[in-house]
């Protein structure tokens, strides 16, 4: 495996005007653009230009359907679907009898009604609640769709997350539909099968030429274009594809051709995961939440999410790698190196909890406390980093605003589960001899 020689001990733009406690400013994440593609080697440009053109065409198609519906219904603005944050209400562990029942089928019909023309679903809403009405937006986050001035066409003044892998979106819908399809006889459920196939095609279409996936598809620009490990997005995609490729249980109905394509897509995605593992001076560590769409270098997301090694996202990726039944030597080495990094950076005898003086959450000395890991570690020094809404980066969590300190998961214990499983896994897969 080719190690990426990124040494980012200092990755932030100097910010002399910031307070002394700041260690830098979060740089922006670059989107996929024609100009960036033109800077690639000539042999690589064509495939990326085709990908970008496909994204733009699908975005036009998604918007055109809603615009046509608004014209046909006489609506001046799109209907906003109800918001539902904190949970995606599609049962995942009911009995086969439930998935074969009337209520499950009603929910499945509602789910497919919210599938975008491109084939995906949005986040932060409950697609099982009601069937989508004509003129109803696909996303709660993109309701501003109204006519331009005069007699011009309808335009989208805000259009975001209309098709995304963020917050388990699209993957959850596909798994739910698979359970419904598996419980139905061959004479029913043709619409659900078509929606499932379109959802798989959506995943295939969204995959970058190097194997990664963006957060949203069609592309939304900004950090949404980055290869996204954040919140398990790419790990969820790969896990689904591996399950589909095996054709077991709920996915036995998938055609052999689609299973083969899922296997090929998963292999390419796995190669991208391995390429993104951050190495400093030959030492592999973990992964960033996002990696640049073209260079695969660690990149930023929101103002307070900086290029850094992420404890939580790295744990999710290692869990995925450890789940592979026949891991390659590259996968085995990646797991061993990541686990060594988890051990090196874990925080002992501290807890992340409200301070006794009521000043908000902070890191408090607590002898015997379970190990913790920071959300972000500086690439090169492994010191924990913390961001604020003004893009300032700090190495002390107490230096950021109280709102961000209390409103974000700066510490977690995700790698603990990896370390629990690791000894048994390592016996089966010893570290390769270098």
C-alpha positions in Angstrom: 0.0 0.0 0.0 1.2 3.4 -0.9 1.7 5.6 2.2 0.6 9.2 1.8 3.4 11.4 2.9 1.3 14.1 4.6 3.1 15.8 7.5 0.6 18.3 8.9 2.1 19.1 12.3 1.1 22.7 11.4 -1.9 22.6 9.1 -3.6 25.9 9.9 -3.4 29.3 8.4 -1.6 31.7 10.7 -3.9 34.0 12.5 -2.0 36.8 14.3 -5.2 38.8 15.0 -6.6 36.0 17.1 -6.2 35.7 20.9 -2.9 34.2 22.1 -4.7 31.0 23.1 -5.5 30.2 19.4 -3.1 28.0 17.5 -4.4 28.8 14.1 -7.4 29.2 11.8 -9.3 26.5 10.1 -8.7 26.5 6.3 -11.7 26.0 3.9 -12.4 22.7 2.2 -12.1 22.9 -1.6 -15.0 21.6 -3.7 -14.7 19.7 -6.9 -14.5 22.2 -9.8 -13.5 22.1 -13.5 -10.6 24.3 -12.7 -9.2 21.9 -10.1 -9.7 19.0 -12.5 -7.8 20.8 -15.2 -4.8 21.0 -12.9 -4.7 17.1 -12.8 -2.4 15.1 -15.1 -4.0 15.0 -18.5 -4.7 11.3 -18.4 -6.8 11.7 -15.3 -8.9 14.6 -16.3 -11.6 13.0 -18.6 -13.1 10.7 -16.0 -13.3 13.5 -13.4 -14.9 15.9 -15.9 -17.5 13.2 -16.7 -18.2 12.8 -13.1 -18.7 16.5 -12.5 -21.0 16.8 -15.6 -23.1 13.8 -14.3 -23.5 15.6 -11.0 -24.7 18.8 -12.6 -27.2 16.9 -14.9 -28.7 15.0 -12.0 -29.1 18.1 -9.9 -31.0 19.8 -12.8 -33.2 16.7 -13.0 -33.9 16.7 -9.3 -34.9 20.3 -9.3 -36.9 20.1 -12.6 -39.2 17.5 -11.2 -40.1 19.7 -8.2 -40.4 22.8 -10.4 -42.8 21.0 -12.7 -44.9 19.9 -9.8 -45.1 23.4 -8.4 -46.3 24.7 -11.8 -48.8 21.9 -12.2 -50.3 22.5 -8.7 -50.1 26.2 -8.7 -48.0 26.3 -5.6 -45.7 29.3 -5.2 -43.4 27.6 -2.7 -42.6 24.0 -2.1 -44.3 22.2 0.8 -41.8 21.6 3.6 -41.7 18.1 4.9 -41.8 17.8 8.7 -38.4 17.7 10.5 -37.4 14.7 12.5 -34.0 14.9 14.0 -32.3 12.4 16.4 -33.8 9.3 14.9 -34.7 7.6 11.6 -38.0 5.9 12.1 -37.6 2.7 10.0 -37.7 -0.4 12.1 -34.5 -2.5 11.8 -35.1 -5.4 14.1 -38.8 -6.5 13.7 -39.9 -10.1 12.9 -40.2 -11.3 9.3 -44.0 -11.3 10.0 -44.0 -7.6 10.8 -42.1 -6.8 7.6 -44.7 -8.8 5.6 -47.6 -6.9 7.3 -49.8 -4.0 6.2 -48.1 -1.4 8.4 -44.6 -2.2 7.1 -45.8 -2.1 3.5 -47.6 1.3 4.1 -44.3 2.7 5.4 -42.3 1.2 2.5 -44.7 2.9 0.0 -44.2 6.2 1.8 -40.4 5.8 1.8 -40.2 5.2 -1.9 -42.4 8.3 -2.6 -39.6 10.5 -1.1 -36.8 8.9 -3.2 -35.2 11.6 -5.4 -35.0 11.3 -9.2 -31.3 10.7 -8.7 -32.2 7.8 -6.5 -31.2 8.8 -2.9 -32.9 10.2 0.2 -32.4 13.2 2.5 -31.8 13.3 6.2 -33.5 14.8 9.3 -37.1 13.8 8.4 -39.3 10.7 8.8 -40.1 9.3 5.3 -42.5 6.7 6.8 -45.0 9.3 8.1 -46.9 10.1 4.9 -46.6 9.7 1.1 -44.9 12.6 -0.5 -47.4 15.2 -2.0 -46.8 16.8 -5.4 -44.9 19.9 -4.7 -43.4 18.7 -1.5 -39.7 19.2 -1.1 -37.5 16.1 -0.9 -35.6 17.7 2.0 -36.5 19.7 5.1 -33.2 21.5 4.6 -34.0 22.7 1.1 -37.5 24.2 1.2 -36.9 27.5 -0.5 -38.0 26.8 -4.0 -40.0 29.6 -5.6 -40.5 31.4 -9.0 -37.9 33.8 -10.2 -39.0 37.4 -10.8 -41.3 37.9 -13.8 -42.2 34.9 -15.8 -38.9 33.1 -15.5 -38.6 29.4 -14.4 -38.8 28.3 -10.8 -35.4 28.5 -9.0 -33.9 27.0 -5.9 -32.7 29.7 -3.6 -31.5 27.0 -1.2 -31.0 23.4 -2.2 -29.0 21.2 0.2 -28.9 17.5 1.2 -31.3 16.5 -1.6 -29.7 13.0 -1.6 -27.1 12.4 1.1 -25.3 9.7 3.1 -25.1 12.0 6.1 -26.8 10.9 9.3 -27.3 7.3 7.9 -29.6 8.7 5.1 -30.1 6.5 2.0 -28.4 3.5 3.6 -31.1 3.2 6.2 -33.9 3.4 3.5 -32.2 0.7 1.5 -31.8 -1.6 4.4 -35.5 -1.1 5.4 -36.7 -1.7 1.8 -34.6 -4.9 1.6 -36.3 -6.3 4.7 -39.7 -5.5 3.2 -38.7 -7.1 -0.1 -37.3 -10.2 1.6 -40.6 -10.7 3.4 -42.7 -10.4 0.3 -43.5 -13.0 -2.3 -42.2 -12.7 -5.8 -45.6 -11.5 -7.1 -45.6 -8.4 -4.9 -43.3 -5.5 -4.2 -42.2 -4.6 -7.7 -42.1 -0.9 -6.9 -40.0 -1.6 -3.8 -37.5 -3.6 -5.9 -37.3 -0.9 -8.5 -36.6 1.7 -5.7 -34.0 -0.5 -4.2 -32.2 -1.0 -7.5 -32.4 2.8 -8.1 -30.9 3.3 -4.7 -28.0 1.0 -5.4 -27.4 2.7 -8.7 -27.4 6.0 -6.8 -24.5 4.7 -4.7 -22.6 3.5 -7.8 -23.2 6.8 -9.5 -22.0 8.8 -6.5 -18.7 6.9 -6.1 -15.6 9.0 -7.1 -13.2 7.5 -9.6 -10.7 6.8 -6.8 -13.3 4.9 -4.8 -14.5 7.4 -2.2 -17.9 9.0 -1.7 -19.0 12.6 -1.1 -21.4 13.5 1.7 -24.1 14.5 -0.8 -25.0 13.5 -4.3 -25.5 15.3 -6.6 -22.7 17.4 -5.3 -23.5 20.4 -3.1 -20.0 22.0 -3.1 -17.8 23.1 -0.2 -16.9 20.4 2.3 -19.8 18.3 1.2 -17.7 17.3 -1.8 -14.9 15.8 0.3 -14.5 12.1 0.8 -16.7 11.7 3.9 -15.9 9.4 6.8 -17.8 11.7 9.2 -20.6 10.1 11.2 -19.7 6.7 9.6 -21.0 7.8 6.1 -18.5 5.9 4.0 -18.3 3.0 6.5 -22.1 2.6 6.2 -21.9 2.6 2.4 -19.2 -0.1 2.4 -20.9 -2.3 4.9 -24.1 -2.2 2.9 -22.2 -3.0 -0.3 -20.4 -6.0 1.3 -23.7 -7.3 2.6 -25.3 -6.9 -0.9 -22.3 -8.6 -2.6 -22.7 -11.6 -0.3 -26.4 -11.9 -1.1 -27.2 -13.2 2.3 -30.5 -13.0 4.2 -32.3 -9.8 3.3 -30.3 -9.3 0.1 -30.8 -12.7 -1.5 -33.2 -11.1 -3.9 -30.5 -8.9 -5.5 -29.5 -10.1 -9.0 -26.1 -11.6 -9.5 -25.1 -8.8 -11.8 -25.8 -6.2 -9.1 -24.1 -8.3 -6.4 -21.0 -8.4 -8.6 -21.1 -4.6 -9.2 -21.6 -4.1 -5.4 -18.5 -6.2 -4.8 -16.4 -4.3 -7.3 -17.6 -0.9 -5.8 -16.8 -2.1 -2.3 -13.3 -3.2 -3.3 -12.6 0.2 -4.9 -14.0 2.0 -1.8 -11.8 -0.1 0.5 -8.7 0.8 -1.6 -9.6 4.5 -1.0 -10.0 3.9 2.8 -6.5 2.4 2.9 -5.0 5.3 0.8 -6.5 7.9 3.2 -5.0 6.5 6.3 -2.8 9.3 7.6 0.9 8.7 7.8 3.5 10.9 9.4 7.2 10.0 8.9 6.2 6.5 7.9 4.0 5.9 10.9 0.3 5.3 10.0 -2.2 6.7 12.5 -6.0 7.1 11.8 -8.2 9.0 9.4 -9.6 12.5 9.2 -13.4 13.1 9.2 -13.1 14.3 5.6 -10.4 14.0 2.9 -10.0 16.2 -0.1 -12.0 15.1 -3.1 -8.9 15.0 -5.4 -5.8 14.8 -3.3 -7.2 12.7 -0.5 -5.4 15.0 2.0 -7.1 15.7 5.3 -9.4 18.6 5.0 -11.9 20.7 7.0 -15.7 20.6 7.2 -17.7 23.1 9.3 -15.9 26.1 10.9 -15.0 24.2 14.0 -14.0 20.9 12.3 -10.4 21.1 11.2 -8.0 18.8 9.3 -6.9 16.4 12.0 -6.9 12.7 12.9 -10.3 11.8 14.3 -10.6 9.3 17.1 -14.3 8.5 16.5 -14.3 8.2 12.7 -11.0 6.2 12.9 -12.6 3.7 15.3 -15.5 3.2 12.9 -13.2 2.5 10.0 -11.1 0.1 12.0 -14.2 -1.7 13.1 -15.1 -2.1 9.4 -11.7 -3.4 8.5 -11.7 -5.9 11.3 -15.1 -7.2 10.1 -13.7 -8.3 6.7 -13.7 -12.1 6.6 -10.4 -12.5 4.6 -8.4 -9.3 5.1 -5.5 -8.5 2.8 -2.0 -7.8 4.2 -2.6 -4.1 3.6 -5.8 -4.2 5.7 -4.2 -6.2 8.5 -1.3 -3.7 8.6 -3.7 -0.8 8.6 -5.6 -2.2 11.6 -2.4 -2.9 13.6 -1.0 0.6 13.0 -4.3 2.3 13.9 -4.7 0.3 17.1 -1.1 1.3 18.1 -2.1 4.9 17.5 -5.3 4.5 19.6 -3.1 3.2 22.5 -0.6 6.0 22.1 -3.2 8.9 22.3 -5.8 7.6 24.7 -6.5 9.9 27.7 -6.4 8.3 31.1 -7.9 9.3 34.5 -10.1 12.1 33.1 -13.8 12.6 32.4 -15.6 14.9 30.0 -18.5 16.3 32.1 -20.0 19.5 33.5 -17.7 21.5 35.8 -18.8 21.8 39.4 -18.9 25.6 39.1 -21.5 25.5 36.4 -19.3 26.9 33.7 -20.0 24.1 31.3 -18.5 20.9 30.2 -14.8 20.4 30.7 -12.2 17.7 31.1 -11.9 16.9 34.8 -9.3 14.7 36.6 -11.0 11.5 37.7 -8.6 8.7 38.9 -9.7 5.3 37.5 -12.0 6.7 34.8 -12.4 4.8 31.6 -10.1 5.8 28.7 -11.2 8.7 26.5 -10.1 9.9 23.1 -10.3 13.4 21.7 -12.4 14.1 18.6 -9.4 15.7 16.9 -5.7 15.2 17.1 -3.1 17.4 15.4 -1.4 15.6 12.6 2.3 15.2 13.6 2.1 16.1 17.3 -1.0 14.1 18.4 -2.1 17.0 20.7 -5.9 17.3 21.0 -7.4 20.2 19.1 -10.7 22.1 19.4 -12.5 24.5 17.1 -14.9 27.4 17.4 -17.5 28.9 15.1 -15.1 31.8 14.2 -12.7 29.2 12.6 -10.2 29.6 15.4 -8.3 26.4 16.5 -7.2 25.8 20.1 -5.3 23.2 22.0 -7.3 23.8 25.2 -11.0 23.0 25.2 -11.6 25.7 27.8 -10.4 28.3 25.4 -13.3 27.9 23.0 -16.8 29.5 23.4 -19.1 28.0 26.0 -21.7 27.3 23.3 -19.3 25.1 21.3 -17.8 23.5 24.4 -21.2 22.4 25.5 -22.7 21.7 22.0 -20.2 19.3 20.5 -18.7 15.8 21.3 -15.1 16.8 21.8 -14.3 13.5 23.5 -15.6 10.0 23.2 -14.8 6.3 23.9 -15.4 4.9 20.4 -11.9 3.3 20.1 -12.5 1.4 23.4 -14.6 -1.2 21.6 -11.9 -1.6 19.0 -9.4 -2.3 21.7 -11.7 -4.9 23.3 -12.0 -6.8 20.1 -8.4 -6.4 18.9 -6.6 -9.2 20.9 -8.8 -11.9 19.5 -8.6 -10.4 16.0 -4.8 -10.0 16.2 -4.4 -13.7 17.0 -6.1 -14.6 13.8 -4.3 -11.8 11.8 -0.7 -11.2 13.2 1.1 -8.1 12.2 2.8 -8.6 8.8 6.6 -8.8 8.8 8.1 -5.7 7.2 
